[in-house]
């Protein structure tokens, strides 16, 4: 059974909607939610310098997150899963042989449900994990996003990422194609995002408030600390901090997290044992798969956040003249960043004379 606080599947879905090709292949994701493909990513410096990574095949697909959720919900229903909408789980109560969920609807109707085990997938809203002493984020970034139609827009497959301390402190801004001249425009930062969002809109030529204006805001959990499991409880996805710490993307790592949890829960049901001793195996699964990605990405992003705009411009110049992106091509993967990050940092240190590479390393 799924308890969903929303009134319907896909309601209040806030997401850039960019999903790598690997996720579609691995999980047979619903194609009906795909709006367009991304074949090129441009990184843009504060002064407008560009670094370009292009592929002959799609690097990622852009989806309508609400439609994506609805399609997954339909698959779950077809498999016999019961989904109870408008059911906010307010608390969990551990018993010797079960867990009791205390729920409340928007009409203030309360209920109590008993379960052998509970999977927490509440996203960045961590009141349940906090109450249970489970994973808590090291940092929560703030994001703002809207969708706009550009009259002279085309079917471009280019996604742009804007970086710089004056652009989006400790993170970045984005411009994602949706097809037919529409784009998803957003910013993610460690500070109040509103002034940076306004600056981004002016930068791309939006000077007046469009009709039907809608701006979404959300927090994005980063690199959680603490356990994801307890007796009869497993936290997954963003509730467990399983979000890419470089880009803030949570769909693929959330799916991986859920898949690992499903395997652990199936084993627990076979054994009839839902103790931490059995469920704790989930920790090994996710740490082995993407634990290093989260920590290295988080450290790299925080270090990059210390750079001034002028330092970022010099790095763009160095990367352009060294042709580093071409030499990093085998290490550049849409969903896995730590090898490229480490190689890039080594190469920058080599350029500055602060690092002597071993034979066979990229520089």
N, C-alpha and C positions, 0 to 999 in steps of 0.2 A: 504494500500500500504506500502511496505517495501523498503526503500532506503538503499542499501548496497554498501559501498565504494569498496568492493572487486569485482574482475572480475567474480568470480563464488563462489557458496556456498562452505564453508569449506576452502577456500584459506587462508593461513597464520594462521591456527588454532594452537595455542600454548597452551598446557595444559597438566597436568599430566594425565588427563583422568580418575581419580578415582571417581566413583559415588556410593554412598551408596544404599543399597537395598531399603530403604524407598522411595527414589526418583523414582526408577523403579516401585514400587507398586503404588505410588500416581499419577504418571503422565503417566503411560503406555509407558515408553520410548522405543525407537527402539532397539531391541535385536541384529539386524544385525551388529551394531557397536561394540558389546562386543568382546574383544580379550581374556580375561581370568577373573578368579575370584580370590579374595583375601580372604583367610580363616584365615590368621595369620599375625599379625603385630609385628615386633620386634623393640624396641627402643634400640639404641646402643650408649653407652657413648663414650667420647673421647678416653678412654683406651680400649674399646671393651667389657665392661660389657653389659649384655643384660637384658631387661625386655620384657616378651613375653605375648601377648594376643592372644589366639587362640579360634576359634569358630567351632562348628560342621557344621554350615551352613555358607554360604558366608557373610562376613562383607561388601563387596563392589564388584563392577565389574569395570574392566578397559576397557575403550573404546578408539577407534580411533576417536579423536575429530573431524577430518575433515569428516569422514564418518557419525558421529553422527549429525553434522550440516546439511549435505546433506540430511539425512533421515528426519530431522525435516522440512527442506525446501520443500521436496517433499510432506509432509503432508499438509503444508500450501498451496502449489499450488493446491493440490487436493480439498481443501476447498474453492478455488476461490480467494485466496490472490494473488495480483500482486506484484512481486518482481522485482525491477529495480536495476540491478547490475551496477557496475562502476559508482555509483552516490554518491559522497561525499557531504554531507550536510555541507556547509560552515557557514551558519548563519540562524537564525530565526528572522522573523519580525512580531511582534504582530499587528493585526488589531482589529477593534471593533468586527467583526463577524468571524474572521478566523486568522490562522497563515500562513505566507508565508515562505516556505523553499527555500533558494537559494542553488542550487546544481551545482557541476562541475564534469565532467568526466575526465578520464586520457588523453583524447584528447583535453582538455581545452574547451569542449562544455559546456555552462552554461544553466541553466533552472530555472524556478520558478514554485513551486507547492503550491497550497493552500489546507489547511486542517482545519477541525473543531478543532482538537486536535493533539498533537504530543507526541509520546512516545520516549524518548531518551534511547537507549541501545547501547551506543558506547564503552562500556568497560572502561578501564583505561584512554583512551584518553578523557580528560575532557574539551576540549576547548568550547564545547557548554554549558555545565553546568556552567563553569566559567563565560562565557559571560552573562549568565542569573542570576548569583548570587545564583546558586543552590549548592547542596552538593559538598564538597571538602574533600579529604582524609586527615586524621591526619598524615598519613605516607604512602609512596609508597615504598614497598620492591622491590628488584631487584632479578630476577630469571634467571637461565640458565639451559638448559636441552638438552639432546641428547638421541638417542636410539642406543643401541649396541647389537651385537650378541656375546654371550660367547660360545666358542667351546664345552666346557664341561657342558654347561647349561642344565637344565632339565625343566620340566613343573611345577616348584615350585609355590606354592600359597602364598609365604611369601613376604610381603612388609617390607622393612627396612627403619627406620627413624634414621638418625644420628644427634646427638645434641652435643652442646658444643660451647663455645666462639671461640675456635680455629677451629671449624668445619664450623659453619655458624652463625655469630653473630646475635642475636635477632630472629633467626628462626631455620632452620634445613635443612638437605640434605636428599635425598631419593633415593631408589632403588626399582623400581616397576616392577613386573613380567609381561611380555606380552605373554608368552608361547613360546615354541619351542626355548628356549635358549636366547630369546631376552629380554632386560630390558630397562626401561626408567630411566635414571640417571639424577639427577638434584640437584640444590641447590638454596635456597632462603635466602636472607640476607639483612640487612639494609645498607650494604657497597657494594663496587665493588665486584661482585660475581666471577670474573674470577680467582683470586688466590685460592679461596676456592673450586671452581669447579675443578681446576687442582689437588688440594690436594685430593679431593674425588676420582678422576679417579685413582690416584696412589694408594690410599688406597684399592680400589677394584681390583687392579691388571692390570689396563690399563696403559701401559708404552709407547706405540707407537700410533701414530695417525692412526685410522682405515681408510680403503678406504671408499669413499662416505661419508666422515665426514660432518655432519650437526649439528650445535649447534644453538638453538633458545634462544632468550632473550626477556624478557618482564617485565614490571612493574606490581605490584599487589597492588591495592588500599586497604587501611586499615581504617576501622571505621570512616567513613566520618562524618563531622559536617555540619550543615546547612540543609535547607529544600530540599525535593525531588520533590516538586510540586510548580507550579505557575499557573497563569491563562493560560488555554489551553495547559499546559505542565506537563508531568510526567517523571521523570528519574527513571530507574529501573536497577536491576542487579549491575554490577561493576561500571557503570556510577553513581550509587547512593551509592556506597560503600557497597553493599550487598554481601560481600564476607566473608567467615569464617575467623575470625581473628586469629585462632589457626593454621590452616593448609594452608590458602590461597586459599582453594577450592571455586569456584564461581558458579558451575553449579546448585546445588540444591537450594541454596538461591536465585540465579538468577531466577530459575523457580518459586519459591514461590513468589518472588517479582513481576514477570510478571503476575502470576495468580491473585494476589491481585489487581494489576493495571487494569487487564481486568474487574474484577468485578466493580471497581470504574468507569471505562469508560462506561460500559454498563449502569450503573445508570445515568451517565451524559447524555448519548444519550437519555435515556428515559425521562429525565427532560428537555432536550434541554438547559442544563446549564453546561458550561465548565469552570466556574470560580474557583478560588482557594478555595472558600467556599465548593464546591462539591468535587473537586479533592483532596483537603486536607485530606479527609477521608483515603486516601492511607497511610498517615503517621501513623495513628492509627493501621491499619492492620499490617504493617511490624514491627512496634515497639512492638506490642503485641506478634507477632509470634517469632521473633528472635532478637529483640533489645537488650535484656539482654545478649544473646549469644555473640553478637559483642563486647559489652563493657567489659564483664568479660573476654572473650578470649583475647582481646587486652591488658588489664591490666596484665593478667597472663603471656602473651608472653613477654611483656616489662619487667616485674619483672624477669622472667627466663633469659632474656638477660643480666641482671646485675650479674648473677652468674658466678663465675670463673669455669674453668674446674675441679679443685679440689673439689669445692663445689658440682658440678654436680655428681662427682664420689661418694661423701658421700651420696648424695640423692639416687643414684642407690643402694648403699649398704643398706641404711635404708629401701627402698621400697622392696628389695629382702628379707631381714630378717624379715620384718613385715608381709609379705604375703599380702600387701595392695591391689595388683591388684585383687586377688581372692575376697577380701571383697568389692571391688569397682565394681564387675562384673555387678550388677544390675543397676549401674549408668553409665557404659561405653556404650555410644551409638555413632555410627559412625558420625552422623550429629549434635548431640546435646552434647555439652561438659561442659556446665557451672556447672552442678551438680557434675560431677566427679572432675572438677577442684577445686571447693570449698571444697568438701570432702577430696581431696588429700592434699590441703593446711592446713585444720584443723588437719588432721592426722600427718602431718609433724611437726606442732606446738606442738601437744600432745607429740610426740617423744622427742622434745626438752624441754618439760616442760613449754611451754609458753602459753598453752591453756588448760582449763579444760572443757571437753565436757559435755553437758547436757545429761540427760538420754535419750537413744534412738538414739543418733547420732553415726555415724560411727567413729571409732578411732582405 
